[in-house]
């Protein structure tokens, strides 16, 4: 299991979860953020993602995450 962090760029809101895979973490973050998230996209990303294998970490997400335009229920 890895530790994951997501930052919404516009307001610096932070999300955190523990998951087995990047896709699993992105699924959880989609629910928390209220919109479908993906690693595929162009331009400036609305979110930044980070994975860590230790709970002792500095949060500095740097992997771009985009939205599909679909809202999560």
PDB file of N, CA, C, O and CB in Angstrom:
ATOM      1  N   UNK A   1       0.842  -1.178   0.000  1.00  0.00           N
ATOM      2  CA  UNK A   1       0.000   0.000   0.000  1.00  0.00           C
ATOM      3  C   UNK A   1       0.887   1.241   0.000  1.00  0.00           C
ATOM      4  O   UNK A   1       1.970   1.262   0.585  1.00  0.00           O
ATOM      5  CB  UNK A   1      -0.958  -0.002   1.218  1.00  0.00           C
ATOM      6  N   UNK A   2       0.398   2.256  -0.665  1.00  0.00           N
ATOM      7  CA  UNK A   2       1.124   3.516  -0.738  1.00  0.00           C
ATOM      8  C   UNK A   2       0.229   4.637  -0.206  1.00  0.00           C
ATOM      9  O   UNK A   2      -0.993   4.504  -0.132  1.00  0.00           O
ATOM     10  CB  UNK A   2       1.581   3.812  -2.198  1.00  0.00           C
ATOM     11  N   UNK A   3       0.869   5.726   0.155  1.00  0.00           N
ATOM     12  CA  UNK A   3       0.173   6.926   0.611  1.00  0.00           C
ATOM     13  C   UNK A   3       0.081   7.875  -0.571  1.00  0.00           C
ATOM     14  O   UNK A   3       1.047   8.063  -1.310  1.00  0.00           O
ATOM     15  CB  UNK A   3       0.905   7.598   1.829  1.00  0.00           C
ATOM     16  N   UNK A   4      -1.099   8.474  -0.741  1.00  0.00           N
ATOM     17  CA  UNK A   4      -1.328   9.364  -1.877  1.00  0.00           C
ATOM     18  C   UNK A   4      -1.849  10.705  -1.397  1.00  0.00           C
ATOM     19  O   UNK A   4      -2.605  10.788  -0.430  1.00  0.00           O
ATOM     20  CB  UNK A   4      -2.313   8.736  -2.873  1.00  0.00           C
ATOM     21  N   UNK A   5      -1.430  11.752  -2.091  1.00  0.00           N
ATOM     22  CA  UNK A   5      -1.896  13.106  -1.830  1.00  0.00           C
ATOM     23  C   UNK A   5      -2.336  13.732  -3.139  1.00  0.00           C
ATOM     24  O   UNK A   5      -1.760  13.466  -4.194  1.00  0.00           O
ATOM     25  CB  UNK A   5      -0.795  13.960  -1.150  1.00  0.00           C
ATOM     26  N   UNK A   6      -3.355  14.561  -3.060  1.00  0.00           N
ATOM     27  CA  UNK A   6      -3.844  15.305  -4.217  1.00  0.00           C
ATOM     28  C   UNK A   6      -4.048  16.739  -3.776  1.00  0.00           C
ATOM     29  O   UNK A   6      -4.584  16.997  -2.699  1.00  0.00           O
ATOM     30  CB  UNK A   6      -5.170  14.688  -4.791  1.00  0.00           C
ATOM     31  N   UNK A   7      -3.622  17.668  -4.608  1.00  0.00           N
ATOM     32  CA  UNK A   7      -3.827  19.090  -4.330  1.00  0.00           C
ATOM     33  C   UNK A   7      -4.613  19.716  -5.457  1.00  0.00           C
ATOM     34  O   UNK A   7      -4.253  19.572  -6.625  1.00  0.00           O
ATOM     35  CB  UNK A   7      -2.483  19.821  -4.139  1.00  0.00           C
ATOM     36  N   UNK A   8      -5.705  20.425  -5.110  1.00  0.00           N
ATOM     37  CA  UNK A   8      -6.446  21.196  -6.101  1.00  0.00           C
ATOM     38  C   UNK A   8      -5.706  22.518  -6.262  1.00  0.00           C
ATOM     39  O   UNK A   8      -5.560  23.269  -5.298  1.00  0.00           O
ATOM     40  CB  UNK A   8      -7.958  21.417  -5.673  1.00  0.00           C
ATOM     41  N   UNK A   9      -5.245  22.801  -7.453  1.00  0.00           N
ATOM     42  CA  UNK A   9      -4.356  23.934  -7.715  1.00  0.00           C
ATOM     43  C   UNK A   9      -5.018  25.274  -7.388  1.00  0.00           C
ATOM     44  O   UNK A   9      -4.375  26.141  -6.796  1.00  0.00           O
ATOM     45  CB  UNK A   9      -3.915  23.922  -9.171  1.00  0.00           C
ATOM     46  N   UNK A  10      -6.268  25.458  -7.754  1.00  0.00           N
ATOM     47  CA  UNK A  10      -6.929  26.762  -7.630  1.00  0.00           C
ATOM     48  C   UNK A  10      -7.010  27.251  -6.176  1.00  0.00           C
ATOM     49  O   UNK A  10      -6.850  28.446  -5.925  1.00  0.00           O
ATOM     50  CB  UNK A  10      -8.329  26.683  -8.218  1.00  0.00           C
ATOM     51  N   UNK A  11      -7.254  26.355  -5.225  1.00  0.00           N
ATOM     52  CA  UNK A  11      -7.405  26.787  -3.835  1.00  0.00           C
ATOM     53  C   UNK A  11      -6.482  26.049  -2.862  1.00  0.00           C
ATOM     54  O   UNK A  11      -6.572  26.234  -1.648  1.00  0.00           O
ATOM     55  CB  UNK A  11      -8.834  26.598  -3.403  1.00  0.00           C
ATOM     56  N   UNK A  12      -5.602  25.216  -3.403  1.00  0.00           N
ATOM     57  CA  UNK A  12      -4.626  24.447  -2.618  1.00  0.00           C
ATOM     58  C   UNK A  12      -5.271  23.491  -1.621  1.00  0.00           C
ATOM     59  O   UNK A  12      -4.647  23.120  -0.627  1.00  0.00           O
ATOM     60  CB  UNK A  12      -3.715  25.389  -1.879  1.00  0.00           C
ATOM     61  N   UNK A  13      -6.527  23.086  -1.881  1.00  0.00           N
ATOM     62  CA  UNK A  13      -7.180  22.087  -1.030  1.00  0.00           C
ATOM     63  C   UNK A  13      -6.405  20.776  -1.141  1.00  0.00           C
ATOM     64  O   UNK A  13      -5.985  20.385  -2.230  1.00  0.00           O
ATOM     65  CB  UNK A  13      -8.685  21.886  -1.438  1.00  0.00           C
ATOM     66  N   UNK A  14      -6.220  20.103  -0.009  1.00  0.00           N
ATOM     67  CA  UNK A  14      -5.443  18.868   0.048  1.00  0.00           C
ATOM     68  C   UNK A  14      -6.362  17.672   0.332  1.00  0.00           C
ATOM     69  O   UNK A  14      -7.277  17.750   1.152  1.00  0.00           O
ATOM     70  CB  UNK A  14      -4.340  18.972   1.129  1.00  0.00           C
ATOM     71  N   UNK A  15      -6.095  16.582  -0.360  1.00  0.00           N
ATOM     72  CA  UNK A  15      -6.795  15.322  -0.147  1.00  0.00           C
ATOM     73  C   UNK A  15      -5.727  14.257   0.088  1.00  0.00           C
ATOM     74  O   UNK A  15      -4.646  14.335  -0.494  1.00  0.00           O
ATOM     75  CB  UNK A  15      -7.729  14.953  -1.371  1.00  0.00           C
ATOM     76  N   UNK A  16      -6.012  13.262   0.932  1.00  0.00           N
ATOM     77  CA  UNK A  16      -5.053  12.198   1.192  1.00  0.00           C
ATOM     78  C   UNK A  16      -5.788  10.872   1.332  1.00  0.00           C
ATOM     79  O   UNK A  16      -6.915  10.824   1.827  1.00  0.00           O
ATOM     80  CB  UNK A  16      -4.224  12.500   2.460  1.00  0.00           C
ATOM     81  N   UNK A  17      -5.139   9.793   0.892  1.00  0.00           N
ATOM     82  CA  UNK A  17      -5.699   8.451   1.036  1.00  0.00           C
ATOM     83  C   UNK A  17      -4.570   7.431   0.994  1.00  0.00           C
ATOM     84  O   UNK A  17      -3.433   7.753   0.649  1.00  0.00           O
ATOM     85  CB  UNK A  17      -6.747   8.158  -0.076  1.00  0.00           C
ATOM     86  N   UNK A  18      -4.903   6.202   1.350  1.00  0.00           N
ATOM     87  CA  UNK A  18      -3.993   5.065   1.220  1.00  0.00           C
ATOM     88  C   UNK A  18      -4.655   4.124   0.226  1.00  0.00           C
ATOM     89  O   UNK A  18      -5.849   3.848   0.333  1.00  0.00           O
ATOM     90  CB  UNK A  18      -3.706   4.351   2.620  1.00  0.00           C
ATOM     91  N   UNK A  19      -3.884   3.626  -0.747  1.00  0.00           N
ATOM     92  CA  UNK A  19      -4.448   2.754  -1.772  1.00  0.00           C
ATOM     93  C   UNK A  19      -3.373   1.804  -2.292  1.00  0.00           C
ATOM     94  O   UNK A  19      -2.181   2.006  -2.062  1.00  0.00           O
ATOM     95  CB  UNK A  19      -5.045   3.586  -2.931  1.00  0.00           C
ATOM     96  N   UNK A  20      -3.816   0.767  -2.996  1.00  0.00           N
ATOM     97  CA  UNK A  20      -2.900  -0.224  -3.554  1.00  0.00           C
ATOM     98  C   UNK A  20      -2.285   0.236  -4.873  1.00  0.00           C
ATOM     99  O   UNK A  20      -1.180  -0.179  -5.224  1.00  0.00           O
ATOM    100  CB  UNK A  20      -3.624  -1.539  -3.758  1.00  0.00           C
ATOM    101  N   UNK A  21      -3.006   1.101  -5.609  1.00  0.00           N
ATOM    102  CA  UNK A  21      -2.533   1.538  -6.926  1.00  0.00           C
ATOM    103  C   UNK A  21      -2.844   3.013  -7.143  1.00  0.00           C
ATOM    104  O   UNK A  21      -3.667   3.599  -6.440  1.00  0.00           O
ATOM    105  CB  UNK A  21      -3.171   0.690  -8.043  1.00  0.00           C
ATOM    106  N   UNK A  22      -2.170   3.602  -8.133  1.00  0.00           N
ATOM    107  CA  UNK A  22      -2.458   4.989  -8.507  1.00  0.00           C
ATOM    108  C   UNK A  22      -3.912   5.139  -8.940  1.00  0.00           C
ATOM    109  O   UNK A  22      -4.582   6.098  -8.558  1.00  0.00           O
ATOM    110  CB  UNK A  22      -1.518   5.452  -9.635  1.00  0.00           C
ATOM    111  N   UNK A  23      -4.401   4.184  -9.743  1.00  0.00           N
ATOM    112  CA  UNK A  23      -5.787   4.251 -10.218  1.00  0.00           C
ATOM    113  C   UNK A  23      -6.779   4.141  -9.068  1.00  0.00           C
ATOM    114  O   UNK A  23      -7.817   4.803  -9.078  1.00  0.00           O
ATOM    115  CB  UNK A  23      -6.052   3.146 -11.237  1.00  0.00           C
ATOM    116  N   UNK A  24      -6.470   3.316  -8.083  1.00  0.00           N
ATOM    117  CA  UNK A  24      -7.333   3.196  -6.909  1.00  0.00           C
ATOM    118  C   UNK A  24      -7.400   4.501  -6.141  1.00  0.00           C
ATOM    119  O   UNK A  24      -8.470   4.915  -5.695  1.00  0.00           O
ATOM    120  CB  UNK A  24      -6.839   2.082  -5.996  1.00  0.00           C
ATOM    121  N   UNK A  25      -6.256   5.148  -5.987  1.00  0.00           N
ATOM    122  CA  UNK A  25      -6.225   6.441  -5.301  1.00  0.00           C
ATOM    123  C   UNK A  25      -6.998   7.488  -6.091  1.00  0.00           C
ATOM    124  O   UNK A  25      -7.732   8.287  -5.510  1.00  0.00           O
ATOM    125  CB  UNK A  25      -4.774   6.905  -5.085  1.00  0.00           C
ATOM    126  N   UNK A  26      -6.839   7.489  -7.408  1.00  0.00           N
ATOM    127  CA  UNK A  26      -7.542   8.458  -8.243  1.00  0.00           C
ATOM    128  C   UNK A  26      -9.053   8.254  -8.158  1.00  0.00           C
ATOM    129  O   UNK A  26      -9.807   9.226  -8.210  1.00  0.00           O
ATOM    130  CB  UNK A  26      -7.072   8.348  -9.700  1.00  0.00           C
ATOM    131  N   UNK A  27      -9.502   7.016  -8.030  1.00  0.00           N
ATOM    132  CA  UNK A  27     -10.927   6.724  -7.860  1.00  0.00           C
ATOM    133  C   UNK A  27     -11.439   7.361  -6.562  1.00  0.00           C
ATOM    134  O   UNK A  27     -12.486   8.009  -6.560  1.00  0.00           O
ATOM    135  CB  UNK A  27     -11.174   5.185  -7.849  1.00  0.00           C
ATOM    136  N   UNK A  28     -10.706   7.178  -5.468  1.00  0.00           N
ATOM    137  CA  UNK A  28     -11.106   7.769  -4.186  1.00  0.00           C
ATOM    138  C   UNK A  28     -11.110   9.287  -4.277  1.00  0.00           C
ATOM    139  O   UNK A  28     -12.046   9.940  -3.815  1.00  0.00           O
ATOM    140  CB  UNK A  28     -10.164   7.307  -3.057  1.00  0.00           C
ATOM    141  N   UNK A  29     -10.058   9.850  -4.877  1.00  0.00           N
ATOM    142  CA  UNK A  29      -9.978  11.302  -5.002  1.00  0.00           C
ATOM    143  C   UNK A  29     -11.098  11.862  -5.877  1.00  0.00           C
ATOM    144  O   UNK A  29     -11.573  12.969  -5.625  1.00  0.00           O
ATOM    145  CB  UNK A  29      -8.627  11.701  -5.575  1.00  0.00           C
ATOM    146  N   UNK A  30     -11.525  11.127  -6.890  1.00  0.00           N
ATOM    147  CA  UNK A  30     -12.643  11.565  -7.732  1.00  0.00           C
ATOM    148  C   UNK A  30     -13.899  11.725  -6.886  1.00  0.00           C
ATOM    149  O   UNK A  30     -14.636  12.699  -7.034  1.00  0.00           O
ATOM    150  CB  UNK A  30     -12.894  10.560  -8.883  1.00  0.00           C
ATOM    151  N   UNK A  31     -14.138  10.762  -5.997  1.00  0.00           N
ATOM    152  CA  UNK A  31     -15.310  10.840  -5.104  1.00  0.00           C
ATOM    153  C   UNK A  31     -15.192  12.050  -4.173  1.00  0.00           C
ATOM    154  O   UNK A  31     -16.156  12.791  -3.980  1.00  0.00           O
ATOM    155  CB  UNK A  31     -15.451   9.533  -4.268  1.00  0.00           C
ATOM    156  N   UNK A  32     -14.007  12.240  -3.605  1.00  0.00           N
ATOM    157  CA  UNK A  32     -13.806  13.346  -2.657  1.00  0.00           C
ATOM    158  C   UNK A  32     -13.884  14.709  -3.339  1.00  0.00           C
ATOM    159  O   UNK A  32     -14.436  15.654  -2.776  1.00  0.00           O
ATOM    160  CB  UNK A  32     -12.458  13.200  -1.959  1.00  0.00           C
ATOM    161  N   UNK A  33     -13.339  14.814  -4.536  1.00  0.00           N
ATOM    162  CA  UNK A  33     -13.318  16.099  -5.248  1.00  0.00           C
ATOM    163  C   UNK A  33     -14.647  16.393  -5.946  1.00  0.00           C
ATOM    164  O   UNK A  33     -14.930  17.541  -6.288  1.00  0.00           O
ATOM    165  CB  UNK A  33     -12.187  16.111  -6.275  1.00  0.00           C
ATOM    166  N   UNK A  34     -15.461  15.357  -6.157  1.00  0.00           N
ATOM    167  CA  UNK A  34     -16.761  15.557  -6.784  1.00  0.00           C
ATOM    168  C   UNK A  34     -16.732  15.626  -8.294  1.00  0.00           C
ATOM    169  O   UNK A  34     -17.706  16.055  -8.912  1.00  0.00           O
ATOM    170  CB  UNK A  34     -17.365  16.788  -6.267  1.00  0.00           C
ATOM    171  N   UNK A  35     -15.618  15.206  -8.905  1.00  0.00           N
ATOM    172  CA  UNK A  35     -15.524  15.169 -10.363  1.00  0.00           C
ATOM    173  C   UNK A  35     -14.573  14.052 -10.780  1.00  0.00           C
ATOM    174  O   UNK A  35     -13.658  13.690 -10.041  1.00  0.00           O
ATOM    175  CB  UNK A  35     -15.045  16.536 -10.924  1.00  0.00           C
ATOM    176  N   UNK A  36     -14.804  13.514 -11.974  1.00  0.00           N
ATOM    177  CA  UNK A  36     -14.002  12.410 -12.462  1.00  0.00           C
ATOM    178  C   UNK A  36     -12.611  12.900 -12.847  1.00  0.00           C
ATOM    179  O   UNK A  36     -12.464  13.828 -13.643  1.00  0.00           O
ATOM    180  CB  UNK A  36     -14.687  11.733 -13.657  1.00  0.00           C
ATOM    181  N   UNK A  37     -11.585  12.260 -12.265  1.00  0.00           N
ATOM    182  CA  UNK A  37     -10.202  12.663 -12.487  1.00  0.00           C
ATOM    183  C   UNK A  37      -9.473  11.642 -13.355  1.00  0.00           C
ATOM    184  O   UNK A  37      -9.792  10.453 -13.334  1.00  0.00           O
ATOM    185  CB  UNK A  37      -9.475  12.838 -11.150  1.00  0.00           C
ATOM    186  N   UNK A  38      -8.496  12.118 -14.115  1.00  0.00           N
ATOM    187  CA  UNK A  38      -7.723  11.264 -15.014  1.00  0.00           C
ATOM    188  C   UNK A  38      -6.295  11.788 -15.115  1.00  0.00           C
ATOM    189  O   UNK A  38      -6.035  12.968 -14.879  1.00  0.00           O
ATOM    190  CB  UNK A  38      -8.382  11.200 -16.417  1.00  0.00           C
ATOM    191  N   UNK A  39      -5.367  10.886 -15.472  1.00  0.00           N
ATOM    192  CA  UNK A  39      -3.990  11.303 -15.713  1.00  0.00           C
ATOM    193  C   UNK A  39      -3.799  11.817 -17.136  1.00  0.00           C
ATOM    194  O   UNK A  39      -2.737  12.343 -17.467  1.00  0.00           O
ATOM    195  CB  UNK A  39      -3.038  10.146 -15.447  1.00  0.00           C
ATOM    196  N   UNK A  40      -4.818  11.671 -17.977  1.00  0.00           N
ATOM    197  CA  UNK A  40      -4.744  12.064 -19.389  1.00  0.00           C
ATOM    198  C   UNK A  40      -5.305  13.473 -19.574  1.00  0.00           C
ATOM    199  O   UNK A  40      -6.412  13.764 -19.120  1.00  0.00           O
ATOM    200  CB  UNK A  40      -5.516  11.055 -20.281  1.00  0.00           C
ATOM    201  N   UNK A  41      -4.555  14.340 -20.232  1.00  0.00           N
ATOM    202  CA  UNK A  41      -5.037  15.679 -20.494  1.00  0.00           C
ATOM    203  C   UNK A  41      -3.933  16.577 -21.013  1.00  0.00           C
ATOM    204  O   UNK A  41      -2.772  16.176 -21.094  1.00  0.00           O
ATOM    205  CB  UNK A  41      -5.641  16.270 -19.249  1.00  0.00           C
ATOM    206  N   UNK A  42      -4.305  17.783 -21.358  1.00  0.00           N
ATOM    207  CA  UNK A  42      -3.366  18.766 -21.887  1.00  0.00           C
ATOM    208  C   UNK A  42      -3.502  20.068 -21.113  1.00  0.00           C
ATOM    209  O   UNK A  42      -4.516  20.326 -20.465  1.00  0.00           O
ATOM    210  CB  UNK A  42      -3.602  19.001 -23.396  1.00  0.00           C
ATOM    211  N   UNK A  43      -2.467  20.872 -21.198  1.00  0.00           N
ATOM    212  CA  UNK A  43      -2.512  22.189 -20.585  1.00  0.00           C
ATOM    213  C   UNK A  43      -2.241  22.142 -19.097  1.00  0.00           C
ATOM    214  O   UNK A  43      -1.848  21.109 -18.555  1.00  0.00           O
ATOM    215  CB  UNK A  43      -3.842  22.827 -20.835  1.00  0.00           C
ATOM    216  N   UNK A  44      -2.453  23.258 -18.450  1.00  0.00           N
ATOM    217  CA  UNK A  44      -2.220  23.322 -17.006  1.00  0.00           C
ATOM    218  C   UNK A  44      -3.208  22.409 -16.262  1.00  0.00           C
ATOM    219  O   UNK A  44      -4.414  22.498 -16.492  1.00  0.00           O
ATOM    220  CB  UNK A  44      -2.349  24.785 -16.500  1.00  0.00           C
ATOM    221  N   UNK A  45      -2.719  21.543 -15.383  1.00  0.00           N
ATOM    222  CA  UNK A  45      -3.612  20.627 -14.680  1.00  0.00           C
ATOM    223  C   UNK A  45      -4.339  21.312 -13.522  1.00  0.00           C
ATOM    224  O   UNK A  45      -3.751  22.142 -12.828  1.00  0.00           O
ATOM    225  CB  UNK A  45      -2.827  19.431 -14.161  1.00  0.00           C
ATOM    226  N   UNK A  46      -5.610  20.971 -13.307  1.00  0.00           N
ATOM    227  CA  UNK A  46      -6.333  21.538 -12.174  1.00  0.00           C
ATOM    228  C   UNK A  46      -5.956  20.874 -10.844  1.00  0.00           C
ATOM    229  O   UNK A  46      -6.247  21.410  -9.775  1.00  0.00           O
ATOM    230  CB  UNK A  46      -7.826  21.410 -12.405  1.00  0.00           C
ATOM    231  N   UNK A  47      -5.302  19.696 -10.915  1.00  0.00           N
ATOM    232  CA  UNK A  47      -4.894  18.966  -9.715  1.00  0.00           C
ATOM    233  C   UNK A  47      -3.457  18.469  -9.885  1.00  0.00           C
ATOM    234  O   UNK A  47      -2.967  18.285 -10.999  1.00  0.00           O
ATOM    235  CB  UNK A  47      -5.859  17.774  -9.435  1.00  0.00           C
ATOM    236  N   UNK A  48      -2.798  18.260  -8.737  1.00  0.00           N
ATOM    237  CA  UNK A  48      -1.470  17.646  -8.726  1.00  0.00           C
ATOM    238  C   UNK A  48      -1.497  16.471  -7.756  1.00  0.00           C
ATOM    239  O   UNK A  48      -2.119  16.550  -6.697  1.00  0.00           O
ATOM    240  CB  UNK A  48      -0.364  18.684  -8.325  1.00  0.00           C
ATOM    241  N   UNK A  49      -0.828  15.389  -8.113  1.00  0.00           N
ATOM    242  CA  UNK A  49      -0.895  14.092  -7.442  1.00  0.00           C
ATOM    243  C   UNK A  49       0.495  13.697  -6.961  1.00  0.00           C
ATOM    244  O   UNK A  49       1.502  14.060  -7.570  1.00  0.00           O
ATOM    245  CB  UNK A  49      -1.475  13.007  -8.388  1.00  0.00           C
ATOM    246  N   UNK A  50       0.539  12.951  -5.862  1.00  0.00           N
ATOM    247  CA  UNK A  50       1.812  12.442  -5.344  1.00  0.00           C
ATOM    248  C   UNK A  50       1.601  11.085  -4.704  1.00  0.00           C
ATOM    249  O   UNK A  50       0.569  10.845  -4.078  1.00  0.00           O
ATOM    250  CB  UNK A  50       2.429  13.426  -4.327  1.00  0.00           C
ATOM    251  N   UNK A  51       2.588  10.180  -4.858  1.00  0.00           N
ATOM    252  CA  UNK A  51       2.570   8.905  -4.148  1.00  0.00           C
ATOM    253  C   UNK A  51       3.811   8.816  -3.287  1.00  0.00           C
ATOM    254  O   UNK A  51       4.861   9.354  -3.637  1.00  0.00           O
ATOM    255  CB  UNK A  51       2.492   7.707  -5.132  1.00  0.00           C
ATOM    256  N   UNK A  52       3.689   8.133  -2.153  1.00  0.00           N
ATOM    257  CA  UNK A  52       4.806   7.934  -1.239  1.00  0.00           C
ATOM    258  C   UNK A  52       4.648   6.569  -0.590  1.00  0.00           C
ATOM    259  O   UNK A  52       3.530   6.099  -0.381  1.00  0.00           O
ATOM    260  CB  UNK A  52       4.875   9.065  -0.164  1.00  0.00           C
ATOM    261  N   UNK A  53       5.757   5.941  -0.276  1.00  0.00           N
ATOM    262  CA  UNK A  53       5.697   4.632   0.362  1.00  0.00           C
ATOM    263  C   UNK A  53       5.989   4.712   1.850  1.00  0.00           C
ATOM    264  O   UNK A  53       6.223   3.690   2.494  1.00  0.00           O
ATOM    265  CB  UNK A  53       6.669   3.684  -0.301  1.00  0.00           C
ATOM    266  N   UNK A  54       5.978   5.912   2.395  1.00  0.00           N
ATOM    267  CA  UNK A  54       6.140   6.110   3.829  1.00  0.00           C
ATOM    268  C   UNK A  54       5.154   7.178   4.303  1.00  0.00           C
ATOM    269  O   UNK A  54       4.847   8.118   3.570  1.00  0.00           O
ATOM    270  CB  UNK A  54       7.602   6.514   4.172  1.00  0.00           C
ATOM    271  N   UNK A  55       4.667   7.028   5.519  1.00  0.00           N
ATOM    272  CA  UNK A  55       3.728   8.022   6.043  1.00  0.00           C
ATOM    273  C   UNK A  55       4.455   9.300   6.462  1.00  0.00           C
ATOM    274  O   UNK A  55       3.815  10.337   6.643  1.00  0.00           O
ATOM    275  CB  UNK A  55       2.949   7.445   7.234  1.00  0.00           C
ATOM    276  N   UNK A  56       5.758   9.245   6.618  1.00  0.00           N
ATOM    277  CA  UNK A  56       6.560  10.425   6.946  1.00  0.00           C
ATOM    278  C   UNK A  56       7.022  11.061   5.645  1.00  0.00           C
ATOM    279  O   UNK A  56       8.020  10.631   5.066  1.00  0.00           O
ATOM    280  CB  UNK A  56       7.781  10.055   7.856  1.00  0.00           C
ATOM    281  N   UNK A  57       6.307  12.081   5.178  1.00  0.00           N
ATOM    282  CA  UNK A  57       6.642  12.668   3.889  1.00  0.00           C
ATOM    283  C   UNK A  57       6.280  14.151   3.877  1.00  0.00           C
ATOM    284  O   UNK A  57       5.427  14.615   4.635  1.00  0.00           O
ATOM    285  CB  UNK A  57       5.917  11.926   2.750  1.00  0.00           C
ATOM    286  N   UNK A  58       6.951  14.866   3.001  1.00  0.00           N
ATOM    287  CA  UNK A  58       6.584  16.249   2.713  1.00  0.00           C
ATOM    288  C   UNK A  58       5.604  16.212   1.554  1.00  0.00           C
ATOM    289  O   UNK A  58       5.846  15.528   0.560  1.00  0.00           O
ATOM    290  CB  UNK A  58       7.845  17.139   2.378  1.00  0.00           C
ATOM    291  N   UNK A  59       4.519  16.928   1.670  1.00  0.00           N
ATOM    292  CA  UNK A  59       3.518  16.930   0.611  1.00  0.00           C
ATOM    293  C   UNK A  59       3.923  17.942  -0.450  1.00  0.00           C
ATOM    294  O   UNK A  59       3.864  19.150  -0.223  1.00  0.00           O
ATOM    295  CB  UNK A  59       2.108  17.252   1.174  1.00  0.00           C
ATOM    296  N   UNK A  60       4.334  17.441  -1.606  1.00  0.00           N
ATOM    297  CA  UNK A  60       4.705  18.277  -2.753  1.00  0.00           C
ATOM    298  C   UNK A  60       4.252  17.548  -4.012  1.00  0.00           C
ATOM    299  O   UNK A  60       5.083  17.038  -4.763  1.00  0.00           O
ATOM    300  CB  UNK A  60       6.261  18.571  -2.787  1.00  0.00           C
ATOM    301  N   UNK A  61       2.940  17.492  -4.250  1.00  0.00           N
ATOM    302  CA  UNK A  61       2.441  16.805  -5.439  1.00  0.00           C
ATOM    303  C   UNK A  61       3.012  17.407  -6.716  1.00  0.00           C
ATOM    304  O   UNK A  61       3.144  18.625  -6.833  1.00  0.00           O
ATOM    305  CB  UNK A  61       0.921  16.855  -5.478  1.00  0.00           C
ATOM    306  N   UNK A  62       3.354  16.532  -7.684  1.00  0.00           N
ATOM    307  CA  UNK A  62       3.938  17.034  -8.922  1.00  0.00           C
ATOM    308  C   UNK A  62       3.477  16.277 -10.170  1.00  0.00           C
ATOM    309  O   UNK A  62       3.941  16.574 -11.272  1.00  0.00           O
ATOM    310  CB  UNK A  62       5.428  16.971  -8.828  1.00  0.00           C
ATOM    311  N   UNK A  63       2.583  15.316 -10.018  1.00  0.00           N
ATOM    312  CA  UNK A  63       2.071  14.560 -11.163  1.00  0.00           C
ATOM    313  C   UNK A  63       0.760  15.215 -11.609  1.00  0.00           C
ATOM    314  O   UNK A  63      -0.164  15.315 -10.802  1.00  0.00           O
ATOM    315  CB  UNK A  63       1.856  13.035 -10.801  1.00  0.00           C
ATOM    316  N   UNK A  64       0.645  15.664 -12.867  1.00  0.00           N
ATOM    317  CA  UNK A  64      -0.567  16.354 -13.309  1.00  0.00           C
ATOM    318  C   UNK A  64      -1.784  15.429 -13.369  1.00  0.00           C
ATOM    319  O   UNK A  64      -1.694  14.284 -13.813  1.00  0.00           O
ATOM    320  CB  UNK A  64      -0.335  16.974 -14.671  1.00  0.00           C
ATOM    321  N   UNK A  65      -2.918  15.950 -12.914  1.00  0.00           N
ATOM    322  CA  UNK A  65      -4.203  15.244 -12.956  1.00  0.00           C
ATOM    323  C   UNK A  65      -5.217  16.200 -13.558  1.00  0.00           C
ATOM    324  O   UNK A  65      -5.253  17.384 -13.223  1.00  0.00           O
ATOM    325  CB  UNK A  65      -4.656  14.751 -11.521  1.00  0.00           C
ATOM    326  N   UNK A  66      -6.044  15.664 -14.456  1.00  0.00           N
ATOM    327  CA  UNK A  66      -7.042  16.453 -15.178  1.00  0.00           C
ATOM    328  C   UNK A  66      -8.451  15.966 -14.850  1.00  0.00           C
ATOM    329  O   UNK A  66      -8.624  14.913 -14.235  1.00  0.00           O
ATOM    330  CB  UNK A  66      -6.793  16.381 -16.697  1.00  0.00           C
ATOM    331  N   UNK A  67      -9.437  16.722 -15.255  1.00  0.00           N
ATOM    332  CA  UNK A  67     -10.830  16.319 -15.093  1.00  0.00           C
ATOM    333  C   UNK A  67     -11.401  15.910 -16.456  1.00  0.00           C
ATOM    334  O   UNK A  67     -10.959  16.374 -17.507  1.00  0.00           O
ATOM    335  CB  UNK A  67     -11.672  17.472 -14.463  1.00  0.00           C
ATOM    336  N   UNK A  68     -12.398  15.023 -16.393  1.00  0.00           N
ATOM    337  CA  UNK A  68     -13.062  14.601 -17.628  1.00  0.00           C
ATOM    338  C   UNK A  68     -14.281  15.457 -17.917  1.00  0.00           C
ATOM    339  O   UNK A  68     -14.877  15.346 -18.988  1.00  0.00           O
ATOM    340  CB  UNK A  68     -13.469  13.132 -17.542  1.00  0.00           C
ATOM    341  N   UNK A  69     -14.656  16.307 -16.977  1.00  0.00           N
ATOM    342  CA  UNK A  69     -15.849  17.133 -17.122  1.00  0.00           C
ATOM    343  C   UNK A  69     -17.090  16.477 -16.543  1.00  0.00           C
ATOM    344  O   UNK A  69     -18.158  17.089 -16.517  1.00  0.00           O
ATOM    345  CB  UNK A  69     -16.079  17.448 -18.571  1.00  0.00           C
ATOM    346  N   UNK A  70     -16.963  15.230 -16.073  1.00  0.00           N
ATOM    347  CA  UNK A  70     -18.090  14.519 -15.466  1.00  0.00           C
ATOM    348  C   UNK A  70     -18.091  14.749 -13.964  1.00  0.00           C
ATOM    349  O   UNK A  70     -17.044  14.714 -13.317  1.00  0.00           O
ATOM    350  CB  UNK A  70     -18.025  13.004 -15.782  1.00  0.00           C
ATOM    351  N   UNK A  71     -19.278  14.986 -13.416  1.00  0.00           N
ATOM    352  CA  UNK A  71     -19.439  15.159 -11.985  1.00  0.00           C
ATOM    353  C   UNK A  71     -19.632  13.807 -11.318  1.00  0.00           C
ATOM    354  O   UNK A  71     -20.266  12.918 -11.887  1.00  0.00           O
ATOM    355  CB  UNK A  71     -20.621  16.088 -11.678  1.00  0.00           C
ATOM    356  N   UNK A  72     -19.091  13.647 -10.116  1.00  0.00           N
ATOM    357  CA  UNK A  72     -19.275  12.438  -9.315  1.00  0.00           C
ATOM    358  C   UNK A  72     -20.471  12.630  -8.389  1.00  0.00           C
ATOM    359  O   UNK A  72     -20.698  13.725  -7.874  1.00  0.00           O
ATOM    360  CB  UNK A  72     -17.991  12.106  -8.497  1.00  0.00           C
ATOM    361  N   UNK A  73     -21.222  11.575  -8.184  1.00  0.00           N
ATOM    362  CA  UNK A  73     -22.370  11.637  -7.274  1.00  0.00           C
ATOM    363  C   UNK A  73     -21.958  11.406  -5.850  1.00  0.00           C
ATOM    364  O   UNK A  73     -22.801  11.424  -4.953  1.00  0.00           O
ATOM    365  CB  UNK A  73     -23.419  10.626  -7.665  1.00  0.00           C
TER     366      UNK A  73
END
